[in-house]
Amino acid sequence: MMDKTEKLKDKLDTIPNLPGIYKMLDKSGRIIYIGKSISLRSRVRSYFTHRHEWSKIE
């Protein structure tokens, strides 16, 4: 059985390495941020691998 880290890594690997728009949701499913990126995979991965000072990301 996979642990949470392995499941997250597998899910991140399915995100295309293409330009696009993404949205962040809070625990209730409400949109808290909409962004755009040249590489969706890199941008989304950065939210899970770096320490952020923006409280919405935490």
C-alpha positions as CSV (number, residue, x, y, z in Angstrom):
1,M,0.0,0.0,0.0
2,M,1.3,3.5,-0.9
3,D,1.8,6.1,1.7
4,K,0.6,9.7,1.3
5,T,4.0,10.9,0.0
6,E,4.1,8.3,-2.8
7,K,0.5,9.0,-3.7
8,L,1.2,12.7,-4.0
9,K,4.3,12.1,-6.0
10,D,2.4,9.9,-8.4
11,K,-0.4,12.5,-8.8
12,L,2.1,15.3,-9.4
13,D,3.8,13.3,-12.1
14,T,0.5,13.2,-14.0
15,I,0.3,17.0,-14.3
16,P,1.4,18.1,-17.8
17,N,4.6,20.1,-18.2
18,L,2.7,22.7,-20.3
19,P,1.5,26.2,-19.9
20,G,-1.9,26.6,-18.2
21,I,-4.1,28.0,-15.5
22,Y,-4.7,26.4,-12.1
23,K,-6.8,27.1,-9.0
24,M,-6.2,26.5,-5.3
25,L,-9.0,25.4,-3.1
26,D,-9.4,25.6,0.6
27,K,-10.6,22.7,2.7
28,S,-14.2,23.6,1.9
29,G,-13.6,23.5,-1.8
30,R,-13.8,27.3,-2.3
31,I,-11.4,28.9,-4.7
32,I,-8.7,30.9,-2.8
33,Y,-6.3,31.6,-5.7
34,I,-6.2,31.3,-9.5
35,G,-2.8,31.4,-11.2
36,K,-1.1,30.8,-14.5
37,S,2.2,29.2,-15.2
38,I,4.5,28.4,-18.1
39,S,4.9,24.8,-16.6
40,L,2.0,23.6,-14.6
41,R,3.9,20.6,-13.2
42,S,6.8,22.8,-11.9
43,R,4.4,25.4,-10.4
44,V,2.2,22.9,-8.6
45,R,5.1,20.8,-7.4
46,S,6.7,24.0,-5.9
47,Y,3.7,24.3,-3.6
48,F,4.5,20.9,-2.1
49,T,8.3,21.1,-2.0
50,H,9.1,24.6,-0.7
51,R,8.4,26.5,2.5
52,H,6.0,29.3,1.7
53,E,5.4,32.5,3.7
54,W,2.0,33.1,2.1
55,S,-0.5,31.9,4.7
56,K,-3.1,30.7,2.1
57,I,-0.5,28.2,0.8
58,E,0.2,26.8,4.3
